[in-house]
Amino acid sequence: MTKSGGNGEFKEIQKVHVLQTRKGEELHFAVVELGGHPKVDIRYFSKTEEGLRPTHRGIVVDIAKLDDLMEGAQKLVSVIGK
């Protein structure tokens, strides 16, 4: 997936995981390049007549903040007791 936008060109480098969420929708975890810099993208994709398409629902995180993101996810897991 390559897309141009306000922050430069957005290019998927490697999809690392896909989570089936509900019918016709998936959550993709990918390494992307945005404006020439590697980032982490976690984004919903929806099935359309044209195929699986990215939605606006998602986040892009700087690689330098990945440990902070993981810490937050681990705290969520601790709070819900899994």
C-alpha positions as CSV (number, residue, x, y, z in Angstrom):
1,M,0.0,0.0,0.0
2,T,1.4,3.4,-1.0
3,K,-0.4,6.6,-0.4
4,S,0.5,10.3,-0.6
5,G,-0.8,12.6,2.0
6,G,-0.1,15.7,4.1
7,N,2.9,14.1,5.8
8,G,4.5,12.8,2.6
9,E,4.4,9.4,1.0
10,F,3.0,6.5,3.1
11,K,4.4,3.1,2.0
12,E,3.9,-0.3,3.7
13,I,7.2,-2.0,4.2
14,Q,6.1,-5.2,6.0
15,K,2.8,-6.5,7.4
16,V,3.6,-8.4,10.6
17,H,0.2,-9.4,12.0
18,V,-3.5,-9.4,11.0
19,L,-6.2,-9.7,13.7
20,Q,-9.7,-10.7,12.6
21,T,-12.0,-8.3,14.5
22,R,-15.5,-8.7,13.0
23,K,-17.1,-9.7,9.8
24,G,-15.6,-7.7,6.9
25,E,-13.0,-6.1,9.1
26,E,-9.3,-6.7,10.1
27,L,-6.8,-4.9,12.2
28,H,-3.4,-4.8,10.5
29,F,0.0,-4.3,12.3
30,A,2.7,-3.1,9.9
31,V,6.0,-1.4,9.5
32,V,5.5,1.6,7.2
33,E,7.6,4.4,5.8
34,L,6.2,7.9,6.2
35,G,8.1,10.8,4.7
36,G,11.2,8.6,4.4
37,H,11.1,7.5,8.1
38,P,10.1,4.0,9.5
39,K,7.0,4.0,11.6
40,V,4.6,1.4,13.1
41,D,1.0,1.5,11.7
42,I,-1.9,-0.2,13.4
43,R,-4.9,0.2,11.2
44,Y,-8.4,-1.2,10.5
45,F,-9.1,-2.5,7.0
46,S,-12.6,-3.1,5.7
47,K,-13.8,-5.3,2.9
48,T,-15.3,-3.4,0.0
49,E,-16.4,-4.2,-3.5
50,E,-12.8,-3.3,-4.6
51,G,-11.3,-5.6,-2.0
52,L,-9.7,-4.9,1.4
53,R,-9.1,-1.2,2.0
54,P,-7.5,0.8,4.8
55,T,-9.7,3.0,6.9
56,H,-9.0,6.2,8.7
57,R,-9.3,4.3,12.0
58,G,-5.7,3.6,13.1
59,I,-2.6,5.0,14.6
60,V,1.0,5.6,13.3
61,V,3.7,5.5,16.0
62,D,7.3,6.6,15.7
63,I,9.7,3.6,16.1
64,A,11.3,5.5,19.1
65,K,7.9,5.3,20.9
66,L,7.4,1.6,20.4
67,D,8.5,0.6,23.9
68,D,6.1,3.2,25.3
69,L,3.3,1.7,23.2
70,M,4.1,-1.8,24.4
71,E,4.2,-0.6,28.1
72,G,0.8,0.9,27.7
73,A,-0.6,-2.3,26.1
74,Q,0.9,-4.4,28.9
75,K,-0.7,-2.2,31.5
76,L,-4.1,-2.7,29.8
77,V,-3.6,-6.4,29.9
78,S,-2.7,-6.2,33.7
79,V,-5.8,-4.1,34.4
80,I,-8.2,-6.5,32.7
81,G,-6.6,-9.5,34.3
82,K,-5.3,-11.6,31.4
